[in-house]
Amino acid sequence: VTRFVTDAPTPALLVDRAAVERNTRRMSERMSALGVRLRPHVKTHKCVEAARIQIRGCFGGITVSTLAEARGFAAAGFGDITYAVPVAPQRLAEVMAIGAGIERLAVVVDHVVTVRAIEEAAAAHGVTRAGLAQARLRPPPGRGRSRWALEWPWRRALARSPQVDFRGVLTHAGQSYRARSRDEALAAAREERAVTLAFVERLAEAGIAVPEVSVGSTPTMTAAEDLEGITEIRPGNYLLFDAFQAAIGSCSLEDCAVTVLASVLGRYRDHLVIDAGALALSKDEGPRHVDPDAGFGCVLSADRSVVYPDLRVSSLSQEHGIVISRTGELPGELDVGDKLRVVANHSCLTAALHARFLVEEAGAVVEVWTPVRGW
Ligand SMILES: Cc1ncc(COP(=O)(O)O)c(C=O)c1O
């Protein structure tokens, strides 16, 4: 590992520690002001060190998106984990094994087949109700979701199952990523709360208690003004942010903690070739609804002191990217052998492509984080 980040072999994933700390502080202040607890999603980085920063001042629970993350974070001492993707019935034995070693592993269930599979797995493993992974119910996306509570009798089966300890409902407002501004994200946050609470009310009418009401995406949780009735929020991307979040108004470009350091391999009349391709940046489409020319990321100077507003990563091959200028003029200082940084569209996908993260403070590498990869 080099002493200075700009000396690192490229492409390299860099994490700005000061931005991570700032983003943590802001979300934690929002959590307190909104009167909810924060169970941050760690899929954005999958790094134990980052999660330890993220849970500062929180109750300590985290959200994961793979069983590999659940296993890795449990081994690192995280005792309260929600696995927030509907669980595959054939992986329930692993869920039981991970859950047995920690205080609580909650799983998401949205089909009666899974409820029955949980009951069978619990019986097969001699797990009692008290020891079983707790289940959450996830309303499907779209409008009119609250009707589901009564139309789908399996929800009662879930809530009344002798083996399943029904804890509550969980949703993620993925539609908030279609917002074009903070105001539209706020509208998505209001809808997320309203739909979830209407759903909770229908369950309550059917005699099903809902102790935990968990919502949250980064766009809605950076915009929300009122979360009364909600007990928990689960944003994750806010820790690192990215070019997409900056484009829809969740953050500024300076708040983006993850950048990919790349070298210029070629300079031509109207474009540069860099050594960061789809396997260093990811091909996430980005905020095309806000900027049809968003391409695959924004370009900064290697030391981050300059933002090039007219430069865009316009296309990606496996191992190289093409940078063009909206004005047709390329900056003179970016020539073959020079370095630059890319703020990619989607930090979660970009980070997942890298086996190590170089953590920087004032330009120096201060730590190396290793994510929990795989499934
Ligand atoms: C179920 C669930 N909860 C929370 C999150 C975190 O949301 P965000 O990435 O918007 O911060 C996600 C992200 O996809 C998710 O799928």
The ligand as an SDF file (V2000), in Angstrom:
LIG
                    3D

 16 16  0  0  0  0  0  0  0  0999 V2000
  -34.5270   -3.5920    1.7750 C   0  0  0  0  0  0  0  0  0  0  0  0
  -33.5820   -2.4450    1.7120 C   0  0  0  0  0  0  0  0  0  0  0  0
  -33.4220   -1.6560    2.7870 N   0  0  0  0  0  0  0  0  0  0  0  0
  -32.5840   -0.5960    2.7770 C   0  0  0  0  0  0  0  0  0  0  0  0
  -31.8520   -0.2810    1.6520 C   0  0  0  0  0  0  0  0  0  0  0  0
  -30.9150    0.9050    1.6790 C   0  0  0  0  0  0  0  0  0  0  0  0
  -31.3940    1.9180    0.8660 O   0  0  0  0  0  0  0  0  0  0  0  0
  -30.4230    2.9470    0.1160 P   0  0  0  0  0  0  0  0  0  0  0  0
  -29.5350    2.1430   -0.7560 O   0  0  0  0  0  0  0  0  0  0  0  0
  -31.3790    3.8110   -0.6610 O   0  0  0  0  0  0  0  0  0  0  0  0
  -29.7000    3.6970    1.1620 O   0  0  0  0  0  0  0  0  0  0  0  0
  -31.9870   -1.0690    0.5000 C   0  0  0  0  0  0  0  0  0  0  0  0
  -31.2440   -0.7470   -0.7170 C   0  0  0  0  0  0  0  0  0  0  0  0
  -31.4370   -1.2800   -1.7650 O   0  0  0  0  0  0  0  0  0  0  0  0
  -32.8720   -2.1690    0.5260 C   0  0  0  0  0  0  0  0  0  0  0  0
  -33.0430   -2.9690   -0.5380 O   0  0  0  0  0  0  0  0  0  0  0  0
  1  2  1  0
  2  3  1  0
  2 15  2  0
  3  4  2  0
  4  5  1  0
  5  6  1  0
  5 12  2  0
  6  7  1  0
  7  8  1  0
  8  9  2  0
  8 10  1  0
  8 11  1  0
 12 13  1  0
 12 15  1  0
 13 14  2  0
 15 16  1  0
M  END
$$$$
